[in-house]
Amino acid sequence: MARKSRASPQRQLGSGAGDGVCAAQRSAGLSRRDHTLVIVGLGLGTMIEWYDFQLYSGLSNAISSQFFPTGDPVLQSLSFWGVFALAFVTRPVGAIIFGHVGDRIGRRISLLVSIAAMALPTVIIGCLPSYQVMGLAAPVLLALLRVIQGLAIGGEYGTAVVYAAEIAPPGWEGRHSTFIVAWCQAGLLLGEAMVMLVVAVCAPQQLDLWGWRIPFLLVIISFTLALLLRLNMPEPLEIIARARLAASANAGAEGAEGGTLTPAAAQPRPAIAANGASAGSAAGGDADTSKLSNGSGLTMAAASLAAKLSHRVPLGMLLRHHLLALALFALVAFYAQASVYMVASWLPKHLRDLGVPNLTTQVMYLTALVAKLSAVLATGWAADRGLPICWAGAVNGVVGIGLNFASAAVVNSYKPGGSVAGAWVMQVVLLGWTGFALALLPTVGCNAFPPEVRASGYNLGYSLTSGLVGGLTPLAVTGIRASGSAAAAAYGSAFWTLAAGSVSVLAYVATLHYLPVCNRAAAQPLFSEQLHPKDRVAASQLRSGSFSPAGAAALSPRVSGAG
């Protein structure tokens, strides 16, 4: 997006490091317009995912009639929702795959592949012949496309949040990451609005034959725009900086052996120890002693270990060295995931079962989504102004539990044909409060993991909770209410959120103790704390855009986890 630097002094730095510095300059020095285009490119991709989610569930009757024709409505419903659940089951697998790509190859490549894997199946579903035309192949292909979409969802959202935080200007980390959460809500809003529009415009027979396909086919527009914007996205500065460090290590080793320096393009990917320290510190070496002959400042041990670490698998590093962070991040998300699927999926159906017209429940949900979107944006703004994230998350869980019991009491008081005002207000309040919970997660996830496993950690932790807790919520609430107890029948939804909320509250308290850095959006820069102390001024200049060749020359190829 930003114009490529033509300055030559940076390119004279040894081992092709200048290329990395120039790239870092372009990444860090993004103009306001470029930052906006990046966020739009990221947001459009995540919006497509939640737009598709809303379309598939909102047009369930039409899709079921086309792909699962059967005389048994229960069997038809089970077939439809079984295919729907495939996207949840495959999310953790997608998180592992795309997390690996994002951490080893680059965030940009991961985001390009994930948006294609999400958007193209959505468009193909809109073109897919029905069961009457293709027979059994139609539902099989639909299921396969949903599996591909599930894989993409597992890697798209988390990588987009991580990328947005990593390229954020100083003091904007909270807002940048929650902008992605906000785009998800925009996708739900747009999807619900499109469902209402096609249902209102098309006759029932038209809707079943071709009307339901139109919203799916329209995805090609947003996909094309998002793809064009993502093609021009730079890699986050920290990834470039770490690539340069690994390149310097290899070049130093070759220089010491009398070899030639390897061009930057041929260098291996970043090689940083799992605890955020450099290869040299992981080996117990001193970066100021036993310097290599080319003056890179790295020890021979560091250069040797760098080559070994470049072959590490991010998932293995994550599970071996950051399992506690992964567990805490997954657990703090329990309340947010349980609440969002309870309010957005289970509650509207429950209200329809009580006799509330379908159109009324749709309008109620739309207004609640507006409240949720507003809460997400407000939380991102507050995070950048010092909101204590872990304390806020604990309070959010406690208050959320109380709100769910109040909501259950209000809904239980509804009489068919009566006013829905009380239930409407409670749905708006609950979904708004859930937006607050969701917007706290990016700060926790981005600060809990070091850059070399951040995409894997965020994607896997979020997908596990989303699939296991969020996806099971409607079924769990229904099961609790059907257990035979009068209290469970009346407050089943509240009991489920009580359990999930309690887990989140305890997890936030534990996170505050074990990972206190997660309590603030800007508690530490997302990359510069990994640099040697004397390098942080130059790194800060790079990140803020006030870059100069002198600053580039000052950026040492050494890193230090001790700071």
C-alpha positions in Angstrom: 0.0 0.0 0.0 2.7 2.4 1.0 5.2 3.3 -1.7 8.3 1.2 -1.7 11.3 3.0 -0.2 14.1 3.8 -2.7 16.6 4.7 -0.1 19.9 2.8 -0.5 21.7 3.1 2.8 19.4 0.4 4.4 20.2 -2.0 1.6 23.9 -1.8 2.5 23.4 -3.5 5.8 24.8 -7.0 5.8 23.1 -10.2 4.8 20.2 -8.6 3.0 18.8 -7.2 6.2 18.1 -3.9 4.5 15.3 -5.5 2.6 13.6 -6.5 5.9 14.2 -3.0 7.3 12.7 -1.3 4.2 9.7 -3.6 4.4 9.5 -2.9 8.1 9.5 0.8 7.3 6.7 0.4 4.8 4.7 -1.6 7.3 5.2 0.7 10.3 4.9 3.9 8.3 1.3 3.2 7.0 -0.7 6.3 6.5 -4.1 6.7 8.0 -5.6 5.9 4.6 -3.5 2.7 4.4 -4.5 1.7 7.9 -8.2 2.2 7.0 -7.8 0.1 3.8 -6.1 -2.7 5.8 -8.9 -2.8 8.4 -11.5 -2.8 5.6 -9.7 -5.7 3.9 -9.5 -7.6 7.1 -13.1 -6.7 8.1 -14.7 -7.7 4.8 -13.2 -11.2 5.1 -14.5 -11.8 8.6 -17.8 -10.2 7.7 -18.3 -12.8 5.0 -18.0 -15.6 7.5 -20.6 -14.3 9.9 -22.8 -13.2 7.0 -22.8 -16.8 5.7 -23.5 -18.2 9.2 -26.6 -16.0 9.4 -27.8 -16.9 5.9 -27.5 -20.6 6.4 -29.4 -20.6 9.7 -31.9 -17.9 8.6 -32.8 -19.6 5.4 -32.9 -23.1 6.9 -36.4 -24.0 5.6 -35.6 -23.2 2.0 -32.2 -24.9 2.1 -33.6 -28.0 3.8 -36.3 -28.4 1.2 -33.7 -28.3 -1.6 -31.0 -30.6 -0.2 -32.7 -32.8 2.4 -36.1 -33.7 1.0 -37.8 -36.2 3.2 -41.3 -37.0 4.5 -40.0 -36.8 8.1 -39.5 -33.1 9.2 -37.5 -34.2 12.2 -35.1 -36.2 10.0 -34.9 -33.3 7.6 -34.1 -30.9 10.5 -31.5 -33.2 11.9 -29.8 -33.5 8.5 -29.7 -29.8 8.1 -28.3 -29.0 11.5 -25.9 -31.9 11.3 -24.3 -30.3 8.2 -24.5 -26.9 10.0 -22.5 -28.4 12.9 -19.7 -29.6 10.6 -18.4 -26.1 10.4 -18.0 -26.0 14.2 -16.4 -29.4 14.4 -13.7 -28.5 11.8 -12.9 -25.1 13.3 -10.1 -26.4 15.6 -8.5 -28.2 12.7 -8.6 -25.1 10.6 -7.1 -23.2 13.5 -4.1 -25.5 13.6 -3.6 -25.4 9.8 -4.0 -21.7 9.3 -2.2 -20.9 12.6 0.8 -22.8 11.3 0.7 -20.9 8.0 0.3 -17.6 9.8 3.2 -18.2 12.2 5.6 -19.9 9.8 5.0 -18.4 6.4 3.2 -15.1 7.2 -0.1 -13.6 8.3 -0.8 -12.2 4.9 -0.6 -15.5 3.1 -2.8 -17.1 5.7 -5.4 -14.4 5.4 -5.5 -14.7 1.6 -6.0 -18.4 1.6 -8.6 -18.3 4.4 -10.8 -15.7 2.8 -10.8 -17.7 -0.5 -11.6 -20.9 1.4 -14.6 -19.2 3.0 -16.0 -17.0 0.3 -15.7 -19.4 -2.7 -17.7 -22.2 -1.1 -20.3 -19.7 -0.1 -20.7 -18.7 -3.8 -20.7 -22.3 -4.9 -23.5 -23.1 -2.4 -25.6 -20.5 -4.2 -25.0 -22.3 -7.5 -25.3 -25.9 -6.2 -28.0 -28.0 -7.9 -30.7 -29.4 -5.6 -31.3 -33.0 -4.5 -34.0 -33.3 -7.3 -31.3 -32.6 -9.9 -28.2 -34.3 -8.5 -29.6 -36.8 -6.0 -27.4 -37.8 -3.1 -24.4 -35.8 -4.5 -26.2 -32.5 -3.6 -26.2 -32.9 0.2 -22.8 -34.6 0.1 -21.3 -31.6 -1.8 -23.1 -29.2 0.6 -21.5 -31.0 3.6 -18.1 -30.9 1.9 -18.4 -27.1 1.3 -19.4 -26.6 4.9 -16.3 -28.5 6.1 -14.1 -26.3 4.0 -15.8 -23.2 5.4 -15.3 -24.5 8.9 -11.6 -24.9 8.3 -11.5 -21.3 7.0 -13.4 -19.9 9.9 -11.0 -21.6 12.3 -8.1 -19.6 10.8 -9.6 -16.4 9.5 -10.9 -14.7 12.5 -8.1 -15.2 14.9 -5.4 -14.3 12.4 -7.3 -11.2 11.4 -7.5 -10.0 15.0 -3.8 -10.7 15.6 -2.8 -8.9 12.4 -4.9 -5.9 13.2 -3.3 -5.6 16.6 0.2 -6.1 15.3 0.0 -3.3 12.7 -1.9 -0.9 15.0 -0.3 2.5 15.6 0.8 2.9 19.3 -2.2 3.4 21.5 -4.6 1.8 19.0 -4.1 -1.9 19.7 -7.5 -2.2 21.5 -9.5 -0.4 18.8 -7.7 -2.1 15.9 -8.4 -5.6 17.1 -12.0 -4.9 18.2 -12.7 -3.4 14.8 -12.5 -7.0 13.5 -15.0 -8.1 16.2 -17.2 -5.2 15.0 -17.0 -6.3 11.4 -18.3 -9.7 12.5 -21.4 -8.1 14.0 -21.8 -6.1 10.8 -21.8 -9.5 8.9 -24.6 -10.8 11.2 -26.6 -7.6 10.8 -26.3 -7.8 7.0 -27.0 -11.5 6.9 -30.2 -11.1 9.0 -31.3 -8.1 6.9 -30.8 -10.1 3.7 -32.8 -13.0 5.1 -35.7 -10.6 6.0 -35.5 -9.0 2.5 -35.6 -12.1 0.4 -38.4 -13.6 2.6 -40.4 -10.5 2.2 -39.9 -10.1 -1.6 -40.1 -13.7 -2.8 -43.2 -15.9 -2.7 -42.7 -19.1 -0.8 -42.2 -21.1 -4.0 -39.8 -18.6 -5.5 -37.8 -18.5 -2.2 -37.4 -22.3 -2.3 -36.5 -22.5 -6.0 -34.1 -19.6 -6.4 -34.7 -16.7 -4.0 -32.5 -18.2 -1.2 -29.5 -18.4 -3.6 -29.2 -14.6 -4.2 -27.7 -13.6 -0.9 -25.1 -16.4 -1.2 -24.1 -15.3 -4.8 -23.7 -11.6 -3.7 -20.7 -12.7 -1.6 -18.6 -12.5 -4.8 -18.7 -8.7 -4.6 -17.3 -8.4 -1.1 -14.8 -11.2 -1.7 -13.3 -9.5 -4.7 -12.9 -6.2 -2.9 -11.4 -7.9 0.2 -9.0 -10.0 -1.9 -7.7 -7.0 -3.8 -7.1 -5.1 -0.5 -5.4 -8.1 1.2 -3.1 -8.6 -1.7 -1.4 -5.3 -0.9 -1.2 -5.8 2.9 2.3 -5.7 4.4 3.5 -8.2 6.9 3.4 -7.0 10.5 6.6 -5.3 11.6 7.4 -7.9 14.2 7.3 -10.7 11.7 9.6 -8.8 9.4 12.0 -8.0 12.3 12.2 -11.6 13.3 12.8 -12.7 9.8 15.7 -10.3 9.6 17.1 -11.6 12.9 17.1 -15.2 11.5 18.6 -14.0 8.3 21.4 -12.2 10.2 22.1 -15.3 12.2 22.5 -17.5 9.1 24.5 -14.9 7.3 26.8 -14.6 10.4 27.4 -18.4 10.5 28.3 -18.4 6.8 30.6 -15.4 7.2 32.4 -17.2 10.0 33.0 -20.2 7.9 34.4 -18.1 5.0 31.2 -18.6 2.9 29.2 -16.0 1.1 26.2 -14.1 2.5 22.9 -15.6 1.5 20.4 -13.2 -0.1 17.5 -12.2 2.1 15.0 -13.9 -0.1 16.7 -17.3 0.5 16.8 -17.0 4.3 14.8 -19.3 6.5 11.8 -18.0 8.4 12.1 -16.5 11.9 13.8 -18.5 14.6 12.9 -17.4 18.1 12.8 -19.5 21.2 9.3 -20.3 22.5 9.6 -18.1 25.6 10.1 -15.0 23.5 13.9 -15.0 24.1 16.4 -15.1 21.3 18.1 -18.2 20.1 21.3 -17.0 21.7 19.7 -16.5 25.1 17.9 -19.8 24.9 21.3 -21.4 24.4 22.7 -19.6 27.4 25.1 -17.6 25.2 26.0 -13.9 25.5 25.3 -11.8 22.5 28.2 -9.5 23.4 30.9 -12.2 23.4 32.3 -14.6 20.8 31.1 -12.3 18.0 31.2 -13.6 14.5 33.6 -12.2 12.0 31.0 -10.3 10.0 30.1 -8.2 13.0 26.5 -9.4 13.2 26.7 -9.5 17.0 25.4 -13.0 17.3 27.3 -15.9 18.9 28.1 -19.0 17.0 25.8 -20.9 19.3 23.0 -18.5 18.5 23.5 -18.9 14.8 23.6 -22.7 15.1 20.4 -22.8 17.3 18.6 -20.4 14.9 18.9 -22.9 12.1 17.4 -25.6 14.3 14.6 -23.5 15.6 13.5 -22.5 12.1 12.2 -26.1 11.7 10.0 -26.0 14.8 6.3 -26.5 14.3 4.3 -23.6 16.0 1.7 -26.1 17.4 4.4 -28.1 19.1 6.0 -24.9 20.5 2.5 -23.8 21.6 1.6 -27.0 23.4 5.1 -27.4 25.0 5.8 -23.9 26.2 2.5 -22.0 26.2 -0.1 -24.6 27.3 -1.1 -22.5 30.3 -1.7 -19.4 28.2 -3.7 -21.5 25.7 -5.9 -23.0 28.4 -6.5 -19.6 30.1 -7.4 -17.9 26.8 -9.8 -20.7 26.0 -11.4 -20.6 29.5 -11.8 -16.8 29.7 -13.9 -17.0 26.5 -16.5 -19.5 28.0 -19.0 -16.8 29.1 -18.8 -14.8 25.8 -19.3 -17.9 23.7 -22.1 -19.4 25.8 -24.0 -16.1 26.0 -23.7 -15.1 22.4 -25.1 -18.5 21.1 -27.8 -18.5 23.8 -29.0 -15.0 23.1 -28.6 -15.2 19.3 -29.6 -18.8 18.5 -31.6 -20.4 21.3 -33.6 -17.4 22.6 -35.2 -16.4 19.3 -36.3 -20.0 18.7 -37.6 -20.2 22.3 -39.6 -17.0 21.8 -41.1 -18.3 18.5 -42.1 -21.5 20.4 -43.9 -19.3 22.9 -45.9 -17.7 20.1 -43.9 -14.6 19.2 -44.2 -14.0 15.4 -41.1 -14.8 13.4 -40.8 -11.2 12.0 -40.9 -9.8 15.5 -38.1 -12.1 16.7 -36.0 -11.0 13.7 -36.5 -7.3 14.4 -35.7 -7.9 18.1 -32.5 -9.6 17.1 -31.5 -6.8 14.7 -31.8 -4.2 17.3 -29.9 -6.3 19.8 -27.1 -6.7 17.2 -26.8 -2.9 17.0 -26.4 -2.8 20.8 -23.7 -5.5 20.6 -21.8 -3.7 17.8 -21.9 -0.5 19.9 -20.6 -2.3 23.0 -17.7 -3.8 21.0 -16.5 -0.5 19.7 -16.9 1.2 23.1 -14.8 -1.6 24.7 -12.0 -1.2 22.2 -11.9 2.5 22.8 -11.8 1.9 26.6 -9.1 -0.7 26.3 -6.8 1.8 24.7 -7.4 4.2 27.6 -6.3 1.8 30.3 -9.3 -0.4 30.9 -8.1 -3.3 33.2 -9.0 -6.1 30.9 -8.9 -9.0 33.4 -10.8 -7.1 36.1 -13.4 -6.0 33.5 -13.7 -9.6 32.3 -14.3 -10.9 35.8 -17.0 -8.2 36.4 -18.5 -8.9 33.0 -19.0 -12.6 33.9 -20.5 -11.9 37.4 -22.9 -9.3 36.1 -23.7 -11.4 33.0 -24.8 -14.3 35.2 -27.2 -12.0 37.0 -28.6 -10.6 33.7 -29.3 -14.1 32.4 -31.3 -15.0 35.5 -33.3 -11.7 35.1 -33.8 -12.4 31.4 -35.1 -15.9 32.1 -37.6 -14.5 34.7 -38.8 -11.9 32.2 -39.2 -14.4 29.3 -41.0 -16.8 31.6 -43.6 -14.2 32.4 -44.5 -13.8 28.7 -48.0 -14.8 27.8 -49.0 -15.6 24.1 -50.4 -12.6 22.5 -49.0 -10.3 25.2 -46.4 -7.6 25.0 -42.8 -8.6 24.1 -41.3 -5.4 25.4 -39.7 -6.9 28.4 -38.1 -9.8 26.5 -37.0 -7.3 23.8 -35.3 -5.1 26.3 -33.6 -8.1 28.0 -32.3 -9.4 24.6 -30.9 -6.0 23.7 -29.2 -5.7 27.2 -27.9 -9.3 27.1 -26.4 -9.2 23.6 -24.9 -5.7 24.3 -23.3 -7.1 27.4 -22.0 -10.1 25.4 -20.4 -7.6 23.0 -18.5 -6.2 25.9 -17.3 -9.8 26.8 -16.3 -10.6 23.2 -14.3 -7.3 22.8 -12.1 -8.1 25.8 -10.8 -11.3 24.2 -8.5 -9.8 21.6 -6.3 -8.1 24.2 -6.0 -11.3 26.2 -5.2 -13.4 23.2 -2.7 -11.1 21.5 -0.8 -10.5 24.8 -0.9 -14.1 26.0 1.3 -15.5 23.2 4.6 -14.4 21.7 4.6 -13.6 17.9 6.0 -17.0 16.8 2.9 -18.8 18.0 0.4 -16.0 18.3 -1.7 -16.9 15.3 -1.8 -20.6 16.3 -2.6 -19.8 20.0 -5.3 -17.3 19.3 -7.0 -19.4 16.6 -6.9 -22.7 18.5 -8.0 -21.2 21.9 -10.9 -19.3 20.3 -12.0 -22.2 18.0 -12.0 -24.8 20.8 -14.3 -22.7 23.0 -16.4 -21.5 20.1 -16.9 -25.1 18.9 -17.3 -26.9 22.2 -19.1 -24.3 24.3 -20.8 -22.0 21.7 -21.9 -24.7 19.4 -23.2 -26.9 22.2 -25.1 -24.1 23.9 -28.6 -24.5 22.2 -28.5 -28.2 22.7 -27.2 -27.9 26.3 -29.9 -25.4 27.3 -32.6 -27.5 25.7 -31.4 -30.5 27.5 -31.3 -28.7 30.9 -34.8 -27.5 30.4 -36.0 -31.0 29.6 -34.4 -32.6 32.6 -37.8 -32.7 34.5 -37.0 -30.1 37.2 -39.3 -27.1 37.4 -36.4 -24.8 38.2 -34.4 -26.2 35.3 -37.3 -25.7 32.9 -37.7 -22.1 34.0 -34.0 -21.1 34.3 -32.2 -23.6 32.1 -30.5 -20.9 30.1 -29.4 -19.1 33.2 -28.0 -22.3 34.7 -25.9 -22.8 31.6 -24.5 -19.3 31.6 -23.9 -19.6 35.4 -21.6 -22.5 34.7 -19.8 -20.8 31.8 -19.7 -17.5 33.5 -18.1 -19.0 36.6 -15.4 -20.6 34.5 -14.6 -17.3 32.8 -14.5 -15.3 36.1 -12.1 -17.8 37.6 -10.0 -17.9 34.4 -9.7 -14.1 34.4 -8.5 -14.1 38.0 -5.9 -16.8 37.1 -4.9 -14.8 34.0 -4.3 -11.7 36.1 -2.0 -13.8 38.3 -0.1 -15.9 35.8 -0.3 -13.5 32.7 -0.6 -10.0 34.1 0.5 -8.5 30.8 -3.0 -9.4 29.5 -4.6 -6.9 31.8 -3.8 -3.9 29.6 -4.1 -3.4 25.9 -0.7 -1.6 25.7 1.0 -3.3 28.6 3.9 -4.1 26.3 4.5 -3.5 22.6 3.6 -6.7 20.7 7.2 -7.0 19.4 9.7 -4.5 20.6 10.1 -6.0 24.1 11.8 -8.9 22.3 14.6 -6.6 21.2 17.9 -5.8 22.9 17.3 -2.7 25.2 19.4 -0.4 23.0 17.4 -1.3 20.0 14.0 -0.3 21.3 14.3 3.3 20.3 14.9 2.4 16.7 12.1 -0.2 16.9 9.8 2.4 18.3 10.7 4.7 15.5 9.9 2.0 13.0 6.6 1.2 14.5 5.4 4.9 14.8 6.6 5.8 11.3 9.3 8.2 12.4 11.9 6.1 10.6 15.3 7.2 9.4 18.4 5.5 8.0 20.2 6.2 11.2 17.4 4.4 13.1 17.7 1.4 10.7 21.5 1.3 11.3 20.9 1.3 15.0 18.6 -1.7 14.9 20.8 -4.5 16.0 20.3 -8.1 14.8 20.3 -9.2 18.4 17.2 -10.0 20.5 16.8 -10.5 24.2 14.0 -12.0 26.1 15.1 -10.5 29.4 14.5 -6.9 28.2 
